[in-house]
Amino acid sequence: MIIFIISLSKLVMLSVVPMGLVYVSLRAVIWAFAFVSRARRVFSKDYSRRRGYRRLNRENIR
């Protein structure tokens, strides 16, 4: 009975490790996608704002 419990726990561990790896990799992919989309949105906003400021400054200099 003890050997059966030990083998069962080993089986559970062996099945939990790949599941944990898959879960962590999925979380990493989702986080990376969210981070990239957020960074792209912020960058585009800053870029357009900077261009707008440059245009306004050029008009003010004139």
C-alpha positions as CSV (number, residue, x, y, z in Angstrom):
1,M,0.0,0.0,0.0
2,I,2.8,2.4,0.9
3,I,4.6,1.6,-2.4
4,F,1.3,2.3,-4.3
5,I,1.0,5.7,-2.6
6,I,4.6,6.5,-3.4
7,S,4.1,5.5,-7.1
8,L,0.9,7.5,-7.2
9,S,2.6,10.6,-5.8
10,K,5.4,10.2,-8.3
11,L,2.9,9.9,-11.1
12,V,1.1,13.0,-9.9
13,M,4.4,14.9,-9.7
14,L,5.4,13.8,-13.2
15,S,2.0,15.0,-14.6
16,V,2.0,18.3,-12.6
17,V,5.5,19.4,-13.8
18,P,4.6,19.6,-17.5
19,M,1.2,21.1,-16.7
20,G,3.0,23.7,-14.6
21,L,5.4,24.4,-17.4
22,V,2.6,24.8,-19.9
23,Y,0.7,27.1,-17.5
24,V,3.8,29.2,-16.9
25,S,4.6,29.4,-20.6
26,L,1.0,30.4,-21.4
27,R,1.0,33.1,-18.7
28,A,4.4,34.4,-20.1
29,V,3.0,34.5,-23.7
30,I,-0.2,36.3,-22.6
31,W,1.8,38.8,-20.4
32,A,4.2,39.5,-23.3
33,F,1.3,40.0,-25.7
34,A,-0.4,42.4,-23.3
35,F,2.9,44.2,-22.6
36,V,3.7,44.7,-26.3
37,S,0.2,45.9,-27.1
38,R,0.3,48.4,-24.2
39,A,3.8,49.6,-25.1
40,R,2.8,50.0,-28.7
41,R,-0.3,52.0,-27.7
42,V,1.7,54.2,-25.4
43,F,4.5,54.7,-27.9
44,S,2.1,55.7,-30.7
45,K,0.4,58.1,-28.4
46,D,3.7,59.7,-27.3
47,Y,4.9,59.8,-30.9
48,S,1.8,61.5,-32.2
49,R,1.9,63.9,-29.3
50,R,5.5,64.7,-29.9
51,R,4.8,65.3,-33.6
52,G,1.9,67.6,-32.6
53,Y,4.2,69.5,-30.3
54,R,6.8,69.8,-33.0
55,R,4.2,71.1,-35.4
56,L,2.9,73.6,-32.9
57,N,6.4,74.8,-32.0
58,R,7.2,75.3,-35.7
59,E,4.1,77.4,-36.2
60,N,4.9,79.4,-33.0
61,I,8.4,80.0,-34.3
62,R,7.0,81.3,-37.5
